């Protein structure tokens, strides 16, 4: 068996921007003094005249991006999720969201897996913040293939898009030769009837691993990858609710306001079944190795499997 390829989606982001630059000549990239970490440095090296380092001034960077969009460019404003969604929130809301400008936000280093950088940099609230901005599309790809496809989908979409990328290298689970990315459409990766696990980001691979473990126990689990948090694929989720009878959500984000909340809202309105949420439980993170932190905070295949077992028993 060949080794599993692992790659951080922040690297996919930088590579995709560079690969797409010739195809989209009005594409420009902004960064807030973090080009080496966000991997926009790859684009900077190839297209220095289309790269703008705005310094450690994220709010100002969002304002510059808004101006560039108003002038007909397609700007990708890049920084850590904590700063892009957190520090710059008011500018994103009022200068990008309110006028519905064609700005793309590339937010890297999201979630607990930022690791040793600690609680101040482990943004587990960004999906919730961005979901609340009217007209904002929110993307959270699961692997290298999906991340690269998400970047081009964001370019082709007319309006603001928030793209979430990670620091940690994760398995590549999608075949680049056959994978098709569509904003607002989830992907069923595995069929099942006893429960559905609706996952996003790096938790998609954990959900697949959990489903394999449970299959050996005779529990059939459907795994759905939701790469678009907003607009949510309600049809796919309600179908899973009706056919499986119970849903478990999994995300590297707070259980408040993110995928779990979005799914619970949809299910409550359209097909009420029990929904259990796997995520960060209303707490801050702390410094430590990324893989150890994911297990500590229950963001693992083992914990997903445990929650699914409980959900199936409760049916």
C-alpha positions as CSV (number, residue, x, y, z in Angstrom):
1,X,0.0,0.0,0.0
2,X,1.4,3.4,-0.9
3,X,2.0,5.9,1.8
4,X,-0.8,8.5,2.5
5,X,0.1,11.9,1.2
6,X,-0.2,14.7,3.8
7,X,-0.2,18.4,3.2
8,X,-1.3,21.5,5.0
9,X,-4.1,23.4,3.3
10,X,-2.2,26.7,3.9
11,X,0.4,25.4,1.4
12,X,-2.4,24.5,-1.0
13,X,-3.6,28.1,-0.7
14,X,-0.3,29.6,-1.7
15,X,0.2,27.1,-4.5
16,X,-3.3,27.6,-5.9
17,X,-3.0,31.4,-6.0
18,X,0.2,31.1,-7.9
19,X,-1.1,28.5,-10.3
20,X,-4.2,30.6,-11.1
21,X,-2.5,34.0,-11.5
22,X,-2.0,33.7,-15.3
23,X,-5.6,32.5,-15.8
24,X,-7.0,35.4,-13.8
25,X,-4.9,38.6,-14.5
26,X,-6.9,40.7,-12.1
27,X,-6.0,38.5,-9.2
28,X,-3.9,40.2,-6.5
29,X,-2.7,39.1,-3.1
30,X,-2.4,41.0,0.1
31,X,-0.8,39.8,3.3
32,X,-0.2,41.2,6.8
33,X,3.5,40.5,7.3
34,X,2.9,36.7,7.4
35,X,3.7,35.6,3.9
36,X,6.0,32.9,5.0
37,X,3.4,31.4,7.3
38,X,0.3,31.9,5.1
39,X,2.3,30.6,2.1
40,X,1.4,33.7,0.0
41,X,5.2,34.1,-0.2
42,X,5.0,31.6,-3.1
43,X,2.8,34.0,-5.0
44,X,5.0,37.0,-4.0
45,X,8.1,35.3,-5.5
46,X,6.3,34.6,-8.8
47,X,4.3,37.8,-9.1
48,X,6.0,40.5,-7.0
49,X,4.1,43.3,-8.8
50,X,0.8,41.8,-7.8
51,X,1.6,41.2,-4.1
52,X,1.0,43.8,-1.4
53,X,2.4,43.5,2.1
54,X,0.3,45.7,4.3
55,X,2.2,45.1,7.5
56,X,0.8,44.1,10.9
57,X,-2.3,46.1,10.2
58,X,-5.1,43.6,9.3
59,X,-8.0,46.0,9.5
60,X,-6.2,48.4,7.1
61,X,-5.5,45.4,4.8
62,X,-9.2,44.7,4.6
63,X,-9.9,48.3,3.7
64,X,-7.2,48.2,1.0
65,X,-8.7,45.0,-0.3
66,X,-12.1,46.6,-0.4
67,X,-10.7,49.5,-2.5
68,X,-9.0,47.1,-4.9
69,X,-12.2,45.2,-5.4
70,X,-14.1,48.4,-6.0
71,X,-11.5,49.1,-8.8
72,X,-12.2,45.8,-10.5
73,X,-9.5,43.6,-9.0
74,X,-10.0,40.2,-7.2
75,X,-8.0,40.7,-4.0
76,X,-7.1,37.8,-1.6
77,X,-6.5,39.3,1.8
78,X,-4.4,36.9,3.8
79,X,-3.6,36.4,7.5
80,X,-4.1,34.1,10.4
81,X,-7.8,33.3,11.0
82,X,-7.6,35.0,14.4
83,X,-6.6,38.3,12.8
84,X,-8.5,38.1,9.5
85,X,-11.8,37.2,11.1
86,X,-11.2,38.4,14.7
87,X,-9.2,41.6,14.7
88,X,-10.5,42.8,11.4
89,X,-14.1,41.8,11.9
90,X,-15.7,45.3,11.9
91,X,-13.9,46.3,8.6
92,X,-14.8,43.0,7.0
93,X,-18.5,43.5,8.0
94,X,-18.8,47.2,7.1
95,X,-16.3,47.7,4.2
96,X,-16.6,44.3,2.5
97,X,-19.8,42.6,3.5
98,X,-22.1,45.6,3.6
99,X,-21.3,46.9,0.1
100,X,-21.0,43.2,-1.0
101,X,-17.5,43.7,-2.6
102,X,-15.6,41.0,-4.4
103,X,-13.0,40.4,-1.7
104,X,-11.7,37.0,-0.9
105,X,-10.3,36.4,2.6
106,X,-7.6,33.7,2.9
107,X,-7.5,32.8,6.6
108,X,-4.8,30.3,7.6
109,X,-3.8,28.8,11.0
110,X,-7.4,28.2,12.1
111,X,-8.4,26.1,15.0
112,X,-6.7,24.2,17.8
113,X,-4.2,22.6,15.5
114,X,-2.2,25.9,15.4
115,X,-0.6,24.1,18.4
116,X,2.3,25.7,20.2
117,X,1.1,29.2,19.3
118,X,-1.5,28.8,22.0
119,X,-5.0,30.1,22.9
120,X,-4.4,33.6,21.5
121,X,-3.8,32.3,18.0
122,X,-6.2,29.2,18.1
123,X,-9.2,30.7,16.4
124,X,-12.2,28.5,17.0
125,X,-14.8,31.3,16.5
126,X,-14.2,32.4,12.9
127,X,-16.8,30.3,11.2
128,X,-19.4,31.7,13.6
129,X,-18.3,35.3,13.0
130,X,-18.2,35.0,9.2
131,X,-21.6,33.1,9.0
132,X,-23.4,36.1,10.5
133,X,-22.3,38.5,7.8
134,X,-25.0,38.8,5.2
135,X,-23.9,37.5,1.7
136,X,-20.6,36.1,3.0
137,X,-19.7,32.7,1.5
138,X,-17.8,30.5,4.0
139,X,-15.5,27.7,2.8
140,X,-13.6,25.2,4.9
141,X,-11.8,22.6,2.7
142,X,-10.7,19.2,4.0
143,X,-7.5,18.6,2.1
144,X,-5.1,19.8,-0.6
145,X,-7.3,18.9,-3.5
146,X,-10.4,20.6,-2.0
147,X,-8.4,23.6,-0.9
148,X,-7.0,24.3,-4.4
149,X,-10.5,23.8,-5.9
150,X,-12.0,26.2,-3.3
151,X,-9.6,29.0,-4.2
152,X,-10.7,28.9,-7.8
153,X,-14.3,28.6,-6.8
154,X,-13.9,31.7,-4.7
155,X,-12.3,33.6,-7.6
156,X,-15.3,32.6,-9.8
157,X,-17.9,33.7,-7.3
158,X,-19.0,37.3,-7.5
159,X,-19.0,38.5,-3.9
160,X,-17.2,38.2,-0.6
161,X,-15.8,34.8,0.3
162,X,-14.1,33.6,3.5
163,X,-11.7,30.6,3.0
164,X,-10.4,28.8,6.0
165,X,-7.0,26.9,5.9
166,X,-5.0,25.0,8.4
167,X,-1.4,24.8,9.6
168,X,-1.3,21.1,10.2
169,X,-0.5,18.6,7.4
170,X,-3.6,16.5,6.8
171,X,-4.2,13.4,4.5
172,X,-5.2,14.0,0.9
173,X,-8.5,12.1,0.6
174,X,-9.9,13.5,-2.6
175,X,-8.6,12.5,-6.1
176,X,-7.6,15.7,-8.0
177,X,-8.4,13.9,-11.3
178,X,-12.0,13.4,-10.5
179,X,-12.9,15.8,-7.7
180,X,-15.5,18.5,-8.5
181,X,-16.0,21.5,-6.1
182,X,-19.3,23.3,-6.1
183,X,-20.1,26.1,-3.6
184,X,-23.0,25.1,-1.5
185,X,-22.9,21.4,-2.3
186,X,-21.7,18.9,0.2
187,X,-20.2,15.5,-0.7
188,X,-21.2,12.1,0.5
189,X,-18.0,10.2,1.0
190,X,-19.4,7.0,2.5
191,X,-22.9,5.6,2.6
192,X,-24.5,4.4,5.8
193,X,-27.9,4.0,7.5
194,X,-27.5,3.9,11.3
195,X,-26.1,7.5,11.7
196,X,-24.7,10.3,9.6
197,X,-21.5,12.1,10.5
198,X,-21.4,15.6,9.0
199,X,-17.8,16.9,9.1
200,X,-15.8,19.8,7.8
201,X,-12.1,20.6,7.4
202,X,-9.5,18.3,9.0
203,X,-12.3,16.5,10.8
204,X,-13.5,14.9,7.6
205,X,-10.6,12.4,7.6
206,X,-11.3,11.7,11.3
207,X,-14.9,11.0,10.4
208,X,-13.9,8.5,7.7
209,X,-11.6,6.8,10.1
210,X,-14.3,6.6,12.8
211,X,-16.7,5.1,10.2
212,X,-14.3,2.4,9.3
213,X,-13.9,1.5,13.0
214,X,-17.6,1.4,13.6
215,X,-18.2,-0.7,10.4
216,X,-16.2,-3.5,12.1
217,X,-18.7,-3.3,15.0
218,X,-21.7,-3.6,12.6
219,X,-22.6,0.1,12.8
220,X,-23.2,1.7,9.3
221,X,-22.2,5.3,9.2
222,X,-22.8,7.8,6.4
223,X,-20.0,10.4,6.1
224,X,-20.8,13.8,4.6
225,X,-18.1,16.4,3.8
226,X,-19.5,19.9,4.2
227,X,-16.8,22.2,2.7
228,X,-19.3,25.1,2.4
229,X,-20.5,26.2,5.8
230,X,-22.5,29.0,4.2
231,X,-24.6,28.5,2.0
232,X,-25.2,25.1,3.7
233,X,-26.3,22.1,1.6
234,X,-29.6,21.8,3.5
235,X,-31.0,19.2,1.0
236,X,-28.2,16.8,1.6
237,X,-28.3,17.2,5.4
238,X,-32.1,16.8,5.6
239,X,-31.9,13.7,3.4
240,X,-29.3,12.2,5.8
241,X,-31.5,13.1,8.8
242,X,-34.6,11.4,7.3
243,X,-32.7,8.3,6.3
244,X,-30.3,7.8,9.2
245,X,-32.4,9.2,12.1
246,X,-29.5,10.8,13.9
247,X,-26.6,13.2,13.1
248,X,-23.2,13.8,14.6
249,X,-21.4,16.9,13.5
250,X,-17.6,17.2,13.6
251,X,-15.5,20.4,13.3
252,X,-12.3,22.0,14.5
253,X,-14.2,25.0,15.8
254,X,-16.4,25.9,18.7
255,X,-19.6,23.9,18.9
256,X,-21.3,27.3,19.2
257,X,-22.1,29.0,15.9
258,X,-20.2,26.9,13.4
259,X,-21.1,23.7,11.5
260,X,-22.8,22.1,14.4
261,X,-25.1,25.1,14.9
262,X,-25.8,25.4,11.2
263,X,-26.7,21.7,10.9
264,X,-28.9,21.8,14.0
265,X,-30.7,24.9,12.7
266,X,-31.4,23.2,9.4
267,X,-32.5,19.9,11.0
268,X,-34.7,21.5,13.6
269,X,-36.6,23.4,10.8
270,X,-36.7,20.7,8.2
271,X,-36.5,17.2,9.7
272,X,-36.2,17.1,13.5
273,X,-33.8,14.3,14.7
274,X,-31.2,14.2,17.4
275,X,-28.0,16.2,16.6
276,X,-24.8,15.7,18.6
277,X,-21.9,18.1,18.1
278,X,-18.2,17.2,18.2
279,X,-16.1,20.3,18.5
280,X,-14.4,22.7,21.0
281,X,-16.7,22.8,24.0
282,X,-17.0,26.5,24.9
283,X,-13.4,26.8,26.1
284,X,-10.1,28.3,25.1
285,X,-7.3,26.2,23.9
286,X,-3.7,26.2,25.1
287,X,-0.2,25.6,23.8
288,X,0.9,22.1,22.9
289,X,1.7,19.8,20.0
290,X,-1.1,19.9,17.4
291,X,-1.9,16.2,17.4
292,X,-2.0,16.0,21.2
293,X,-4.3,19.0,21.4
294,X,-6.7,17.5,18.9
295,X,-7.0,14.4,21.0
296,X,-7.3,16.3,24.2
297,X,-10.1,18.4,22.9
298,X,-12.0,15.4,21.5
299,X,-11.3,16.3,17.9
300,X,-10.4,12.7,16.9
301,X,-11.7,9.6,15.2
302,X,-11.9,7.9,18.6
303,X,-14.2,10.5,20.1
304,X,-16.4,10.7,17.0
305,X,-16.8,6.9,17.1
306,X,-17.8,7.2,20.8
307,X,-20.4,9.9,20.2
308,X,-21.8,7.9,17.2
309,X,-22.2,4.8,19.4
310,X,-24.1,6.9,22.0
311,X,-26.3,8.4,19.3
312,X,-27.2,5.0,17.8
313,X,-28.0,3.5,21.2
314,X,-30.3,6.5,21.9
315,X,-32.3,6.1,18.7
